[in-house]
């Protein structure tokens, strides 16, 4: 799920039309069996192509290239540093990135609450929503490699009414994860899942159940709220004390957050549940 933090940190900084060249260092430490967009060393791709490869195929290779380019003189590490700066700005205080792809690394962590914070920031961007709703994209031909298509692996996009997009993930430590956002009648809900392979309905089934539950609640229902980046530190609060206290015994920790799309709206509300 750190790929969403990469988006939050670097999508505002990078020109989607910029063409960048893939370097050996971008691919050197990647497991060929992991999720990849399929870029090649020496290949030239637009930033937009790389965002699509990151979001449609969860491309770890695309993540490394984007972090290196966005990191400037400090390369990939500079991109990761910007991710952590963005996490602090968003008040995602239970998150720390070590790798741009989200692959496990020493000292890397996040929480369901923080993923809701990051999802709010990314889904506020029109370009991000457009990428997430792309069904098929073409990766351009490179010397020795023909053009090919990548397909969006978010199976809820055409299955759940109002779905704006979703991102799946898996690592040995985080296990199966999911972040998804849907909107109906101007009301937007986000659901975040960690360790979801043990959930009775599976990650997508749990996501659907949580979204259905959230949309069925009265519009003004709130069990807490997501803090705003500009709030004073003393006002930052978790949604519910039970969210943390119950997390250790939970099969899946979930947060469903809803917010209105009024321009300049400052008040946000959220609901949360812990499934045991």
C-alpha positions in Angstrom: 0.0 0.0 0.0 3.0 2.3 0.1 2.5 2.8 -3.6 -0.4 5.2 -2.7 2.0 7.2 -0.5 4.3 7.3 -3.5 1.5 8.8 -5.5 0.6 11.3 -2.8 4.2 12.5 -2.6 5.2 12.5 -6.3 2.2 12.8 -8.5 1.9 16.6 -7.8 5.7 17.0 -8.6 6.1 15.0 -11.8 5.1 16.1 -15.3 3.0 13.2 -16.8 4.4 14.0 -20.3 8.1 13.8 -19.2 9.9 10.9 -20.9 12.4 9.1 -18.6 14.9 6.3 -19.3 14.9 3.1 -17.1 18.3 2.4 -15.6 19.9 -0.8 -14.4 19.6 0.3 -10.8 15.8 0.5 -11.1 15.6 -3.2 -11.8 18.6 -4.7 -10.0 17.0 -5.5 -6.7 13.6 -6.7 -8.0 12.3 -10.3 -7.8 11.2 -11.2 -11.3 8.4 -13.1 -9.7 7.0 -10.0 -8.0 4.4 -7.6 -9.5 6.0 -5.8 -12.5 4.8 -3.4 -15.2 7.4 -4.9 -17.5 9.7 -2.0 -18.3 13.2 -2.8 -19.7 16.6 -1.3 -19.0 17.3 1.5 -21.5 13.6 1.8 -22.3 12.0 5.2 -22.5 8.6 5.7 -21.0 6.4 8.7 -20.1 5.7 9.4 -16.4 2.0 8.8 -17.2 2.9 5.3 -18.6 4.7 4.6 -15.4 1.8 5.8 -13.2 -0.5 3.5 -15.1 1.9 0.6 -14.7 2.1 1.3 -11.0 -1.6 1.5 -10.4 -3.0 -1.1 -12.9 -0.4 -3.8 -12.4 1.1 -2.7 -9.1 4.4 -2.5 -10.9 7.4 -2.5 -8.5 9.7 -1.6 -11.4 7.5 1.5 -12.1 7.7 2.4 -8.4 11.5 2.3 -8.4 11.7 4.5 -11.6 9.2 7.0 -10.3 11.0 7.3 -6.9 14.4 7.8 -8.6 13.1 10.5 -10.9 11.1 12.2 -8.2 14.0 12.0 -5.8 16.2 14.3 -7.8 19.9 14.3 -7.0 19.3 11.8 -4.2 17.7 9.3 -6.5 15.5 6.6 -5.2 16.2 7.4 -1.6 15.2 11.0 -2.2 11.9 9.7 -3.5 11.4 7.6 -0.4 12.3 10.6 1.8 9.6 12.6 0.0 7.1 9.8 0.8 7.9 10.1 4.5 7.7 13.9 4.4 4.2 13.5 2.8 3.2 11.0 5.4 4.0 13.5 8.1 2.2 16.3 6.3 -0.9 14.2 6.0 -0.7 13.3 9.7 -0.2 9.6 8.7 1.9 9.2 11.8 1.8 5.4 12.0 3.5 5.1 8.6 7.1 5.0 7.5 8.3 4.0 4.0 11.6 2.2 3.3 10.9 1.1 -0.2 8.9 3.0 -2.9 7.1 -0.2 -4.0 5.9 -1.2 -0.5 7.9 -4.4 -0.6 8.9 -5.3 2.9 11.9 -3.5 4.4 13.4 -3.1 7.9 11.4 -0.4 9.7 8.6 -0.1 7.2 5.1 0.0 8.6 1.6 1.5 8.2 -1.9 1.3 9.6 -5.4 1.1 8.3 -6.1 4.6 9.6 -3.1 6.0 7.8 -4.1 4.3 4.6 -7.5 6.1 4.9 -5.7 9.4 5.3 -3.5 8.7 2.2 -6.5 7.5 0.2 -8.3 10.7 0.9 -5.4 12.7 -0.5 -4.9 10.6 -3.6 -8.5 10.2 -4.6 -8.9 14.0 -4.4 -6.8 14.2 -7.5 -8.7 14.0 -10.9 -5.7 12.5 -12.7 -5.3 9.8 -10.1 -9.0 8.9 -10.3 -8.7 8.8 -14.1 -5.7 6.4 -13.9 -7.5 4.2 -11.4 -10.5 3.9 -13.7 -8.5 3.0 -16.8 -9.4 -0.5 -17.8 -6.6 -1.2 -20.3 -3.4 0.8 -21.2 -0.7 0.2 -23.8 2.9 0.1 -22.8 4.9 1.4 -25.8 7.3 -0.7 -27.8 11.0 -0.6 -26.9 14.1 -1.9 -28.8 13.7 -5.7 -28.7 10.3 -5.6 -27.0 7.0 -5.0 -28.8 4.2 -2.9 -27.3 1.8 -4.7 -25.0 -1.3 -4.1 -23.0 -1.7 -4.0 -19.2 -5.2 -4.6 -17.7 -6.5 -3.1 -14.5 -6.6 -5.8 -11.8 -9.2 -4.0 -9.6 -12.0 -6.5 -10.1 -14.5 -4.3 -8.2 -14.4 -1.5 -10.8 -17.2 -2.9 -12.9 -18.7 -4.9 -10.1 -19.5 -2.4 -7.4 -21.8 0.6 -8.2 -20.0 3.9 -7.8 -16.6 2.3 -7.5 -13.9 5.0 -8.1 -11.0 2.6 -7.9 -9.1 0.2 -5.6 -5.6 -1.1 -5.0 -4.7 -4.6 -3.9 -1.4 -5.6 -2.4 0.5 -8.4 -0.7 3.8 -8.8 1.2 5.0 -11.4 3.7 4.5 -9.0 6.6 1.4 -7.0 5.6 -0.2 -10.0 4.0 -3.2 -9.3 1.8 -4.2 -5.6 1.7 -6.8 -3.5 0.0 -7.8 0.1 -0.3 -10.9 1.1 -2.2 -13.1 4.1 -2.7 -16.7 4.4 -3.9 -19.1 7.3 -4.3 -22.8 7.6 -4.4 -25.0 10.7 -4.4 -22.0 12.9 -3.5 -21.0 10.8 -0.6 -17.6 9.1 -0.8 -16.5 6.1 1.3 -13.0 4.6 1.6 -12.3 1.1 3.0 -8.8 -0.1 4.0 -7.9 -3.7 4.8 -4.7 -5.2 6.3 -4.2 -9.0 6.8 -7.4 -9.5 4.8 -6.7 -13.1 3.6 -8.0 -14.4 7.0 -11.3 -12.4 6.7 -14.4 -14.6 6.3 -15.3 -13.1 2.9 -11.8 -12.4 1.6 -10.5 -9.0 0.9 -12.9 -8.0 -1.9 -15.9 -9.5 -0.1 -15.0 -7.7 3.1 -14.6 -4.5 1.1 -18.0 -4.8 -0.4 -19.6 -5.6 3.0 -18.0 -2.6 4.5 -19.0 -0.3 1.7 -22.6 -1.6 1.8 -22.6 -1.1 5.6 -21.3 2.5 5.3 -23.7 3.6 2.6 -26.6 2.2 4.6 -25.8 4.4 7.5 -27.4 7.9 7.8 -25.2 10.5 6.1 -24.3 12.3 9.4 -23.3 9.1 11.2 -19.8 9.4 12.7 -17.7 7.3 15.0 -14.7 9.6 14.7 -13.0 11.5 12.0 -9.9 11.8 9.9 -7.7 14.6 11.0 -6.8 17.4 8.6 -3.1 18.0 7.7 -3.2 21.6 9.1 -4.8 20.7 12.4 -2.8 21.4 15.6 -0.9 18.3 16.8 -2.8 18.2 20.0 -6.1 17.7 18.2 -4.9 14.6 16.3 -6.9 11.6 17.5 -7.5 8.0 16.4 -11.0 7.2 15.3 -11.7 4.9 18.3 -9.5 3.7 21.2 -10.7 0.2 20.3 -9.2 0.6 16.9 -5.8 0.2 18.4 -6.6 -1.9 21.4 -8.5 -4.5 19.4 -6.1 -4.6 16.5 -3.8 -7.3 17.8 -6.7 -9.8 18.1 -8.4 -8.8 14.8 -8.3 -11.0 11.7 -8.6 -7.9 9.6 -8.4 -4.2 10.7 -10.6 -2.0 8.6 -11.5 1.6 8.4 -14.3 3.1 6.3 -14.1 6.8 5.9 -16.5 9.1 4.2 -16.2 12.7 3.0 -18.2 15.2 1.0 -16.9 16.6 -2.3 -17.7 20.2 -1.6 -15.0 22.5 -2.8 -13.1 23.9 0.2 -14.9 21.6 2.6 -12.9 21.2 5.8 -14.9 18.9 8.0 -14.5 15.2 7.4 -16.2 12.4 9.2 -15.3 8.7 9.5 -16.6 5.4 10.7 -14.6 2.4 11.7 -15.0 -1.3 12.6 -12.7 -4.0 13.7 -13.6 -7.5 12.5 -12.5 -10.4 14.8 
